[in-house]
Amino acid sequence: MERHKILSKIQEVLADIIDNEDLVLEESSSPATVEDWDSLAHFQMVMELQSEYGIKFGGAEIQAWTCVGDIIDSILSK
């Protein structure tokens, strides 16, 4: 898997969840920098990514994420 493809998938998933088709994410993007990326949206995104990639994230792993790049790292490590 390539980082840019995962970034694109995360952007697609989150854009659908927060209903913002103009959303553009970078690896440095985070809930603090993206309007409407709240805890519910985050939970929905995690569930969708787990389903999409057939993986499971641990609670501590999710809590350690500070930006989209961390999510990509987690997906690549699975």
C-alpha positions, -999 to +999 in steps of 0.1 A: +000+000+000+012+035-007+008+064+017-009+087-009-036+060-016-043+056+021-044+094+025-069+096-003-091+069+013-090+086+047-100+119+030-128+102+011-142+085+043-139+116+064-154+139+038-184+116+036-188+115+073-186+152+079-205+160+046-177+181+032-169+171-004-143+199-006-122+185+022-085+183+015-064+164+040-026+164+045-006+141+067-004+169+092-042+174+093-059+166+127-092+171+144-079+204+156-074+217+120-105+202+103-139+217+110-165+192+121-140+164+128-153+157+163-153+126+184-183+110+167-168+116+133-135+102+145-153+070+158-171+066+125-139+071+105-121+045+126-149+020+121-150+026+084-112+023+080-112-010+100-139-023+077-122-010+045-088-025+053-099-056+073-079-046+104-085-036+140-070-007+159-063-009+196-076+018+220-041+030+230-031+031+193-061+053+184-055+076+214-018+080+203-029+094+169-022+132+166-026+136+129-036+118+097+001+107+092-002+086+124-033+069+111-015+061+079+014+047+099-010+025+118-026+011+087+007+004+071+019-015+102-010-040+100 
